[in-house]
Amino acid sequence: MSLRCVYTDLDGTLLGHGASLFTDHDGNFSMMQARALEACSRAEVEVVIMSGRRQVQVHEDARIIGQTSFIFEAGSAFSIDRELTMMTGDFELHPDLTVVEQMSERGVPEMLFEAFPCKLEFHEPWHKDRDMSHLFRGEVSTEEANRLLGEAGHSDLRLLDNGAIGRPMPGIEVTHCYHLVPRGVSKAGAVAAHALARGYALDETIAVGDSVEDIEVAASVGQFFVVANGPERDSEVRRAMASFDNISVTEGRAGDGFYEAVISSLVN
């Protein structure tokens, strides 16, 4: 079957240095991402952003690249032609409180900060004005964090690793970005639900990303491409890759890798 949809992460994947669509991994001006998007447009292939960013941010990013679907807040929800689908699973939503407000009222962020002193903090300033997920940065074991959440009576929540970032923290070698979300939330789940809604077969889809959470999307697409900067920066990415047999690492980093993934999939 021919390619019909590309799911892509933003930072470190579609976007280059400085979170720009027109820079490569090193900050040089580049048209590679734009050329890949043009190739998708010519082939009538949908491009769906899957990001940890807020709805309003991802909506604007999708609009800029001419797309009407997007996945936001690490898979908490997705939008197709302005129709919103929540992906919070069994988490009990409150009519007057956002998911973030509910988690805050339960004191969950403070519990995690106390459990991981000097290892976890809010990812300022991007942690503000969020509805579906608390956003942190640091270096912690998500397995340990999720065990603690369960023991404290918060088994309906989980902490996920959305990849290494460039923001330094004292005493931390590689800072990661983390999302506190309802347990059922994942990019993989949102991708699968979006593909079902659009009627895409598994082998009509690919995904491109650079983080451990992105790699889980391999279960929901025909082929997954890890851009080279992912495993270069974070050894956990390469370990996570071992769980799937449909993953390739691109030669190019960030946007160059995105271009490589798209063009190679279109010609096959």
PAZAPA-4460 file (N, C-alpha, C; in steps of 0.05 Angstrom, whole numbers, plus 32768, in hexadecimal, padded with zeros to 4 digits):
% residues 268
    n_x    n_y    n_z   ca_x   ca_y   ca_z    c_x    c_y    c_z   seq   type   mol
   8011   7FE8   8000   8000   8000   8000   8012   8019   8000     1      M     A
   8007   802F   7FF7   8016   8048   7FF6   8013   8057   8010     2      S     A
   8025   806A   8015   8025   807A   802E   800E   808D   802D     3      L     A
   7FFF   808F   8044   7FE9   80A1   8046   7FEC   80B5   805D     4      R     A
   7FFC   80AE   8071   7FFE   80C0   8088   801A   80BE   8096     5      C     A
   8025   80D5   809D   803E   80D7   80AC   8038   80E4   80C7     6      V     A
   803E   80D6   80DD   803C   80E2   80F8   8057   80EB   8100     7      Y     A
   8059   8103   810A   8074   810D   8111   8075   811D   812B     8      T     A
   808A   8118   813A   8090   8129   8151   8099   8144   8147     9      D     A
   8099   8158   8158   80A3   8173   8150   80C0   8177   8157    10      L     A
   80C6   817E   8171   80E1   8186   8179   80F4   816F   8175    11      D     A
   810A   8175   8167   811E   8161   8162   8118   814E   814B    12      G     A
   8101   8152   813E   80F8   8140   8129   80F1   8151   8110    13      T     A
   80D8   815B   8110   80D0   816D   80FA   80DE   8188   80FC    14      L     A
   80E2   8190   8115   80EF   81AA   811A   810C   81A7   8120    15      L     A
   811C   81B9   8116   8139   81B9   811B   8141   81CA   8133    16      G     A
   815A   81D3   8132   8164   81E3   8149   8153   81FC   814D    17      H     A
   814D   8201   8167   813D   8218   816E   811F   8214   8168    18      G     A
   8117   81FA   8164   80FB   81F4   815E   80F1   8202   8145    19      A     A
   8102   8203   8131   80FB   8210   8117   80F7   81FB   8101    20      S     A
   80E3   8201   80F0   80DE   81F0   80D9   80F3   81F3   80C4    21      L     A
   8103   8208   80C6   8116   820F   80B1   8133   820E   80BB    22      F     A
   8139   81FE   80CF   8155   81FA   80D7   815A   81DC   80D9    23      T     A
   8173   81D4   80D5   817A   81B8   80D9   8182   81B5   80F6    24      D     A
   818D   819D   80FD   8193   8197   8118   81A8   81A9   8124    25      H     A
   81BA   81B4   8113   81CF   81C5   811C   81C9   81E3   811A    26      D     A
   81B1   81EA   8111   81A9   8206   8110   81AD   8213   80F5    27      G     A
   81B6   8204   80E1   81B9   8210   80C6   819E   8211   80B8    28      N     A
   819A   8225   80A7   8181   8227   8098   817E   820E   8087    29      F     A
   8165   8203   8087   8160   81EA   8078   8144   81EB   806D    30      S     A
   8141   81E0   8055   8126   81DD   8048   811D   81BF   8048    31      M     A
   812D   81AE   8055   8127   8191   8054   810C   818A   805E    32      M     A
   8104   8196   8075   80E9   818F   8080   80D4   8199   806D    33      Q     A
   80D7   81B2   8062   80C3   81BD   8050   80C1   81AC   8037    34      A     A
   80D7   81A2   802D   80D7   8191   8015   80C8   8177   801B    35      R     A
   80CC   816C   8033   80BE   8153   803A   80A0   8158   803C    36      A     A
   8099   816F   8048   807C   8176   804A   8070   817A   802E    37      L     A
   8080   8187   801C   8076   818A   8001   8072   8170   7FF3    38      E     A
   8084   815D   7FF8   8082   8142   7FEC   8069   8134   7FF6    39      A     A
   8063   8137   8010   804A   812C   801B   8032   8138   800E    40      C     A
   8032   8153   800B   801B   8160   7FFF   8016   8157   7FE3    41      S     A
   802B   8155   7FD3   8029   814C   7FB8   801E   812F   7FB6    42      R     A
   8025   811F   7FC9   801D   8103   7FC9   8003   80FE   7FD8    43      A     A
   7FF7   8114   7FE3   7FDE   8114   7FF2   7FE1   8103   800B    44      E     A
   7FF7   8106   8018   7FFD   80F9   8031   7FF8   810C   8049    45      V     A
   7FE8   8104   805C   7FE3   8115   8073   7FFB   8115   8086    46      E     A
   8001   812C   8092   8016   812E   80A5   800A   8136   80C0    47      V     A
   800D   8126   80D4   8000   812B   80EE   8015   812F   8103    48      V     A
   8016   8146   810F   8028   814C   8125   801F   813D   813E    49      I     A
   8032   8130   814C   802C   8124   8166   8040   8130   817A    50      M     A
   8036   8141   818B   8048   8151   819C   803F   8152   81B9    51      S     A
   8052   8159   81CA   804B   815E   81E6   8041   817A   81EB    52      G     A
   8042   818B   81D6   803A   81A7   81D9   801C   81A9   81DE    53      R     A
   8013   81C1   81E6   7FF7   81C6   81EC   7FE7   81C7   81D2    54      R     A
   7FCD   81C5   81D5   7FBB   81C4   81BE   7FBE   81DD   81AC    55      Q     A
   7FBE   81F5   81B8   7FBF   820D   81A8   7FD9   820F   8199    56      V     A
   7FEF   8205   81A5   8009   8206   8197   8009   81F2   817F    57      Q     A
   8000   81DA   8184   8001   81C6   816F   7FED   81CC   8159    58      V     A
   7FD6   81D8   8160   7FC3   81E1   814C   7FD1   81F4   8139    59      H     A
   7FDF   8208   8143   7FED   821B   8132   8003   820F   8122    60      E     A
   8012   81FC   812E   8026   81EE   811F   801A   81DE   8107    61      D     A
   8004   81D1   810C   7FF7   81C1   80F7   7FEC   81D4   80E2    62      A     A
   7FE1   81EB   80EA   7FD6   81FE   80D7   7FED   8208   80C5    63      R     A
   8004   820E   80D0   801A   8219   80C1   8023   8206   80AB    64      I     A
   8022   81EB   80B1   802B   81D8   809C   8013   81CE   808C    65      I     A
   7FFC   81DA   808F   7FE5   81D4   807E   7FD6   81BB   8084    66      G     A
   7FD6   81B3   809E   7FC9   819A   80A6   7FB2   819F   80B9    67      Q     A
   7F9E   818E   80B9   7F86   8192   80CA   7F83   817D   80E1    68      T     A
   7F98   816C   80E4   7F98   8159   80FA   7FB1   815D   810B    69      S     A
   7FAF   8159   8125   7FC6   815A   8136   7FC1   814B   8150    70      F     A
   7FD6   8142   815D   7FD5   8135   8177   7FE5   8146   818B    71      I     A
   7FDA   814B   81A2   7FE7   815E   81B5   7FE8   8153   81D1    72      F     A
   7FF9   8161   81E1   7FFE   815A   81FD   8003   813C   8200    73      E     A
   8017   8132   81F0   8022   8117   81F2   800D   8101   81ED    74      A     A
   7FF9   8108   81DD   7FE4   80F4   81D6   7FCB   80F6   81E7    75      G     A
   7FC8   810B   81F7   7FB1   810E   8208   7F97   8112   81F7    76      S     A
   7F9A   811D   81DF   7F83   8121   81CE   7F8D   8126   81B1    77      A     A
   7F7B   8123   819E   7F82   812A   8183   7F6B   8139   8176    78      F     A
   7F71   8148   8161   7F5D   8157   8152   7F5D   814F   8135    79      S     A
   7F46   814B   812A   7F42   8147   810D   7F2E   815B   8103    80      I     A
   7F36   816E   80F2   7F24   8181   80E6   7F13   818F   80FC    81      D     A
   7F21   8197   8111   7F16   81A6   8128   7F04   8195   813B    82      R     A
   7F03   817B   8136   7EF4   8169   8148   7F08   815D   815B    83      E     A
   7F03   8161   8175   7F16   8159   818A   7F0E   813D   8195    84      L     A
   7F22   812C   8198   7F1E   8112   81A4   7F30   810F   81BC    85      T     A
   7F25   810B   81D4   7F35   8107   81EC   7F3F   80EB   81EE    86      M     A
   7F58   80E8   81F8   7F65   80CE   81FA   7F6E   80C8   8217    87      M     A
   7F5E   80D1   822A   7F66   80CF   8246   7F5D   80B4   8253    88      T     A
   7F52   80A2   8244   7F4C   8088   824E   7F38   8088   8265    89      G     A
   7F3F   8079   827B   7F2E   8076   8292   7F30   808D   82A6    90      D     A
   7F41   80A0   82A0   7F44   80B7   82B3   7F2A   80C6   82B5    91      F     A
   7F21   80CB   82CD   7F07   80D7   82D1   7F09   80F6   82CE    92      E     A
   7EFE   8100   82B9   7EFF   811D   82B3   7EEC   812C   82C5    93      L     A
   7EF3   8144   82CC   7EE3   8156   82DD   7ED6   816B   82CC    94      H     A
   7EBC   8171   82D0   7EAF   8185   82BF   7EBA   81A1   82C1    95      P     A
   7EC7   81A8   82D8   7ED0   81C3   82DD   7EEE   81C6   82E0    96      D     A
   7EFD   81AF   82DE   7F1A   81B0   82E2   7F27   81A3   82CA    97      L     A
   7F3E   81AE   82C2   7F4E   81A0   82AE   7F5C   8188   82BA    98      T     A
   7F67   8177   82AA   7F76   8160   82B4   7F8E   816A   82C4    99      V     A
   7F9B   817F   82BB   7FB2   818B   82CA   7FA9   8195   82E5   100      V     A
   7F92   81A3   82E6   7F88   81AD   8300   7F81   8196   8312   101      E     A
   7F76   8180   8308   7F70   8169   8319   7F89   815D   8325   102      Q     A
   7F9E   815A   8314   7FB7   814F   831E   7FC4   8161   8333   103      M     A
   7FC2   817B   832E   7FCD   818F   8341   7FBE   818E   835C   104      S     A
   7FA4   818C   835B   7F94   818B   8374   7F9B   8172   8384   105      E     A
   7FA4   815D   8377   7FAC   8144   8385   7FC8   8146   838F   106      R     A
   7FD7   815B   8388   7FF2   815F   8392   8006   814D   8385   107      G     A
   8001   8143   836D   8012   8130   8360   802D   813C   8357   108      V     A
   802E   8154   834B   8048   8160   8345   805A   8163   835D   109      P     A
   804F   816C   8373   805F   8170   838B   806A   8155   8395   110      E     A
   805A   8140   8393   8062   8126   839C   807B   811C   838B   111      M     A
   807A   8122   8371   8090   811A   8360   80A9   812A   8365   112      L     A
   80A6   8144   836A   80BD   8155   8370   80CA   814C   838A   113      F     A
   80BA   8144   839E   80C5   813A   83B7   80D3   811F   83B3   114      E     A
   80C9   810F   83A2   80D4   80F4   839D   80EE   80F6   838D   115      A     A
   80F1   810B   837D   8109   810E   836C   8115   812A   836F   116      F     A
   8120   8130   8387   812A   814B   838C   8142   8151   837A   117      P     A
   8141   8169   836F   8156   8173   835C   8157   8163   8342   118      C     A
   8145   8151   833E   8145   8141   8326   812C   8146   8314   119      K     A
   8119   8155   831F   8100   815A   8310   80F6   8176   8317   120      L     A
   80ED   8185   8302   80E2   819F   8306   80CF   81A5   82EF   121      E     A
   80BE   81BA   82F3   80AD   81C2   82DD   80BE   81CB   82C5   122      F     A
   80B5   81C5   82AD   80C3   81CD   8295   80BB   81E9   828E   123      H     A
   80C5   81FC   829D   80BE   8219   829A   80C9   8223   827F   124      E     A
   80BB   8235   8272   80A0   823F   8278   808A   822F   826A   125      P     A
   8091   8219   825D   807E   820A   824D   806A   81F9   825D   126      W     A
   806E   81F9   8277   805B   81E9   8288   8042   81F9   828D   127      H     A
   8041   8212   8286   802A   8223   828C   8013   821F   8278   128      K     A
   7FFA   8224   8281   7FE2   8224   8270   7FDD   820A   8262   129      D     A
   7FE4   81F4   8270   7FDF   81DA   8264   7FC5   81CE   8270   130      R     A
   7FB7   81BE   8260   7F9E   81B3   8269   7F9F   8195   826F   131      D     A
   7FB0   8186   8260   7FAF   8169   8261   7FC7   815C   826E   132      M     A
   7FDD   8169   826F   7FF5   815D   827A   8007   8171   8288   133      S     A
   8011   8169   829F   8026   8179   82AC   8040   8173   829E   134      H     A
   8051   8189   829B   806A   8187   828B   8081   818C   829E   135      L     A
   8094   8178   829F   80AC   817A   82B0   80C5   8177   829F   136      F     A
   80DB   817D   82AB   80F6   8176   82A0   8107   816B   82B6   137      R     A
   811B   815B   82AE   812D   8150   82C2   8139   8136   82B9   138      G     A
   813E   8125   82CC   8149   810A   82C6   8140   80F7   82DC   139      E     A
   812B   80E8   82D6   8120   80D5   82EA   811A   80BB   82DC   140      V     A
   8115   80A6   82EB   810C   808D   82E1   80ED   808D   82E0   141      S     A
   80E2   808C   82C8   80C5   808B   82C6   80B9   8072   82D3   142      T     A
   80C8   805C   82D2   80BF   8044   82DE   80BC   8048   82FC   143      E     A
   80CF   8055   8309   80CE   805A   8325   80B8   806E   832B   144      E     A
   80B6   8083   831B   80A1   8098   831F   8086   808C   831E   145      A     A
   8081   807A   830B   8067   806E   8308   8060   805A   831E   146      N     A
   8075   804D   8328   8071   803C   8340   8068   804D   8358   147      R     A
   8075   8064   835C   806E   8075   8372   8052   8080   836E   148      L     A
   804B   8087   8356   802F   8091   8351   801B   807C   8359   149      L     A
   8020   8063   8351   800D   804E   8358   800B   804A   8376   150      G     A
   8021   804A   8384   8022   8046   83A1   8013   805D   83B0   151      E     A
   8014   8075   83A4   8007   808C   83B1   7FEA   808F   83A9   152      A     A
   7FDF   807C   839B   7FC2   807D   8393   7FBD   808C   837A   153      G     A
   7FD1   8090   8369   7FCE   809E   8350   7FD3   808C   8338   154      H     A
   7FC8   8074   833A   7FCD   8060   8324   7FBF   8067   830A   155      S     A
   7FAE   807C   830B   7FA1   8085   82F2   7FB3   8099   82E3   156      D     A
   7FCC   809D   82ED   7FDE   80B0   82E0   7FF8   80A2   82D9   157      L     A
   8008   80AE   82C7   8022   80A4   82C2   8034   80BA   82B9   158      R     A
   804E   80B7   82BD   8062   80CA   82B4   806F   80BD   829C   159      L     A
   8070   80CC   8285   807C   80C2   826D   8094   80D4   8265   160      L     A
   80A7   80C7   8258   80C0   80D4   824F   80BC   80DD   8232   161      D     A
   80BC   80F7   822D   80B8   8101   8212   80D2   810A   8205   162      N     A
   80E9   8100   8210   8102   8104   8202   8115   8118   820F   163      G     A
   812E   8116   8206   8143   8128   820F   813F   8143   8203   164      A     A
   8146   8158   8212   8144   8173   820A   815E   8182   820E   165      I     A
   8160   8199   8203   8179   81A8   8205   817C   81B9   821E   166      G     A
   8167   81BB   822E   8167   81CC   8246   8177   81C0   825C   167      R     A
   818E   81CC   8264   819F   81C0   8279   8193   81C3   8295   168      P     A
   819A   81B0   82A7   8193   81B2   82C3   81AC   81AA   82D3   169      M     A
   81B1   81B8   82E9   81C9   81B2   82F9   81CA   8194   8302   170      P     A
   81E1   8187   82FD   81E5   816C   8306   81D8   8157   82F5   171      G     A
   81CC   815F   82DE   81BF   814C   82CC   81CD   814C   82B1   172      I     A
   81D5   8134   82A9   81E4   8133   8290   81D2   8137   8277   173      E     A
   81BB   8129   8276   81A9   812C   8260   818D   8131   826B   174      V     A
   8183   814A   8268   8169   8151   8272   8153   8146   825F   175      T     A
   813E   813B   826C   8127   8131   825C   810E   8141   8262   176      H     A
   80FC   813F   8250   80E1   814B   8253   80CE   8135   825B   177      C     A
   80BE   813A   8270   80AA   8126   827A   808E   8132   827A   178      Y     A
   807B   8121   8275   805F   8128   8278   8051   8117   828D   179      H     A
   8042   8124   829E   8030   8115   82B1   8015   8115   82A4   180      L     A
   800B   80FD   829E   7FF2   80FB   828E   7FE0   80E5   829A   181      V     A
   7FC7   80E4   8293   7FB6   80CD   829A   7FC3   80B4   828E   182      P     A
   7FC0   809D   829D   7FCF   8085   8296   7FCA   807C   8279   183      R     A
   7FB2   8080   826E   7FAC   8076   8254   7FB7   8087   823D   184      G     A
   7FC3   809D   8244   7FCD   80B0   822F   7FE7   80A6   8223   185      V     A
   7FE9   80A7   8209   8002   80A2   81FB   8001   80AC   81DE   186      S     A
   8017   80B3   81D3   8017   80BA   81B7   800F   80A2   81A6   187      K     A
   8018   808A   81AE   8011   8072   819F   7FF2   806E   819D   188      A     A
   7FE5   8072   81B4   7FC8   806F   81B4   7FBA   8083   81A3   189      G     A
   7FC3   809C   81A4   7FB7   80B1   8195   7FBB   80AD   8177   190      A     A
   7FD3   80A4   816F   7FD9   809E   8153   7FC7   8087   8149   191      V     A
   7FC4   8072   8159   7FB2   805C   8151   7F95   8065   814D   192      A     A
   7F8C   8076   8160   7F70   8080   815E   7F6C   8092   8147   193      A     A
   7F80   80A3   8141   7F7E   80B5   812A   7F7E   80A5   8110   194      H     A
   7F90   8091   810E   7F91   8081   80F6   7F76   8072   80F1   195      A     A
   7F6B   8068   8107   7F51   805B   8105   7F3B   806E   80FB   196      L     A
   7F3B   8086   8106   7F27   809A   80FE   7F2A   80A2   80E0   197      A     A
   7F42   80A3   80D7   7F48   80AA   80BB   7F46   8092   80A8   198      R     A
   7F46   807A   80B3   7F44   8062   80A2   7F5E   805A   8095   199      G     A
   7F75   8060   80A3   7F8F   8058   8099   7F96   803C   80A1   200      Y     A
   7F9F   802C   808F   7FAA   8012   8096   7FC6   8015   80A2   201      A     A
   7FCF   8001   80B1   7FE9   8003   80BF   7FFF   8009   80AB   202      L     A
   8000   7FFB   8095   8016   7FFE   8082   8013   8016   8070   203      D     A
   7FFF   8027   8075   7FFD   8041   8068   8007   8058   8079   204      E     A
   8013   8051   808F   801B   8066   80A2   8038   8062   80AB   205      T     A
   8046   8079   80B0   8060   8079   80BC   8060   808D   80D2   206      I     A
   8074   808C   80E4   8078   80A0   80F8   8095   80A6   80FB   207      A     A
   809B   80BF   8104   80B7   80C8   8107   80B9   80D6   8122   208      V     A
   80CE   80CF   8131   80D1   80DB   814B   80ED   80D8   8156   209      G     A
   80F2   80E1   816E   810D   80E0   817A   810E   80D8   8197   210      D     A
   80F7   80D1   81A3   80F7   80CB   81C0   80EC   80AF   81C6   211      S     A
   80EF   80A7   81DF   80E4   808D   81E8   80C6   808C   81E4   212      V     A
   80B8   80A1   81EC   809B   80A2   81E9   8093   80A1   81CB   213      E     A
   80A2   80AE   81BA   809D   80AD   819D   809F   8090   8193   214      D     A
   80B3   8082   819C   80B8   8067   8192   80A1   8054   8197   215      I     A
   8092   8059   81AD   807A   8048   81B2   8066   8049   819B   216      E     A
   8067   805F   818B   8055   8062   8175   805A   804C   815F   217      V     A
   8072   8040   8160   8078   802B   814D   8063   8015   814C   218      A     A
   8055   8011   8163   8040   7FFC   8165   8027   8004   8155   219      A     A
   8025   801E   814E   800D   8028   8142   8010   8030   8125   220      S     A
   8028   802B   8119   802D   8033   80FD   803B   801C   80EF   221      V     A
   803D   801E   80D5   804B   800A   80C5   8069   800B   80C8   222      G     A
   8074   8023   80C9   8091   8027   80CB   8096   803F   80DD   223      Q     A
   80AA   803C   80EE   80B2   8053   80FF   80CF   805A   80F9   224      F     A
   80D4   8074   80F7   80EF   807F   80F2   80F8   808F   810A   225      F     A
   810F   8088   8115   811B   8098   812A   8131   80A9   811D   226      V     A
   812E   80C4   8120   8143   80D5   8115   815D   80D2   8125   227      V     A
   8173   80D5   8118   818D   80CD   8123   8193   80DA   813D   228      A     A
   818A   80F2   8142   8191   8100   815A   8184   80F4   8173   229      N     A
   816F   80E4   816F   8161   80D7   8186   8174   80C4   8195   230      G     A
   817D   80AF   8189   818F   809D   8197   81AB   80A9   819D   231      P     A
   81B3   80BD   818D   81CC   80CA   8193   81CC   80D8   81AE   232      E     A
   81B5   80E4   81B4   81B3   80F4   81CC   81AB   80E4   81E4   233      R     A
   819A   80CF   81DF   818E   80C0   81F5   8191   80A2   81F1   234      D     A
   81A0   8095   8201   81A4   8078   81FE   818B   8068   8203   235      S     A
   8178   8073   8212   815F   8065   8217   814F   8061   81FD   236      E     A
   8153   8073   81EA   8145   8071   81D0   814D   8057   81C2   237      V     A
   8166   8051   81C1   8170   8039   81B4   8166   8020   81C2   238      R     A
   8165   8021   81DD   815B   800A   81EB   813D   8006   81E6   239      R     A
   812E   801C   81E4   8111   8019   81DE   810C   800E   81C2   240      A     A
   811E   8014   81B0   811B   800B   8194   811B   7FEC   8193   241      M     A
   8128   7FDF   81A5   812B   7FC2   81A4   8110   7FB3   81A7   242      A     A
   80FB   7FC2   81B0   80E1   7FB5   81B4   80D1   7FB3   819B   243      S     A
   80DA   7FBF   8185   80CB   7FBF   816C   80DC   7FB6   8155   244      F     A
   80CF   7FAB   8140   80DE   7FA1   8129   80D8   7FB2   8110   245      D     A
   80CB   7FC9   8113   80C4   7FDA   80FC   80D0   7FF6   80FF   246      N     A
   80E7   7FF7   810C   80F4   8011   8111   810E   8013   8102   247      I     A
   8112   802B   80F6   812B   8031   80E8   8136   804B   80F3   248      S     A
   8151   804E   80F4   815E   8067   80FC   8167   8075   80E3   249      V     A
   815F   808E   80E0   8167   809D   80C8   8185   80A5   80CA   250      T     A
   8191   80AA   80B4   81AC   80B5   80B4   81AC   80D2   80BC   251      E     A
   8197   80E1   80B4   8196   80FD   80BB   818A   8103   80D6   252      G     A
   8191   811A   80E0   8187   8123   80FA   816F   8135   80F6   253      R     A
   815C   8135   8109   8145   8148   8109   8138   8149   80ED   254      A     A
   8136   8162   80E2   8128   8166   80C9   8134   8156   80B2   255      G     A
   814E   8153   80B1   815A   8142   809C   8150   8125   809E   256      D     A
   814E   811C   80B7   8144   8101   80BB   8126   80FF   80B4   257      G     A
   8117   8114   80BA   80FA   8114   80B2   80F8   8112   8094   258      F     A
   8108   8122   8085   8107   8121   8068   810E   8105   805E   259      Y     A
   8123   80F9   8069   812C   80DF   8062   8115   80CA   8065   260      E     A
   8108   80CC   807D   80F2   80B9   8083   80DB   80BC   806F   261      A     A
   80D3   80D4   8069   80BD   80D9   8057   80C3   80D0   803B   262      V     A
   80DA   80D9   8030   80E1   80D4   8014   80E5   80B5   8010   263      I     A
   80F2   80A8   8023   80F6   808C   801F   80DC   807C   8020   264      S     A
   80C9   8086   8030   80AF   8078   8032   809E   807E   8019   265      S     A
   80A0   8095   800D   8091   809C   7FF5   809A   808C   7FDD   266      L     A
   80B4   8086   7FDB   80BF   8078   7FC3   80BC   805A   7FC6   267      V     A
   80B8   8050   7FDE   80B5   8032   7FE1   8099   8029   7FDA   268      N     A
***
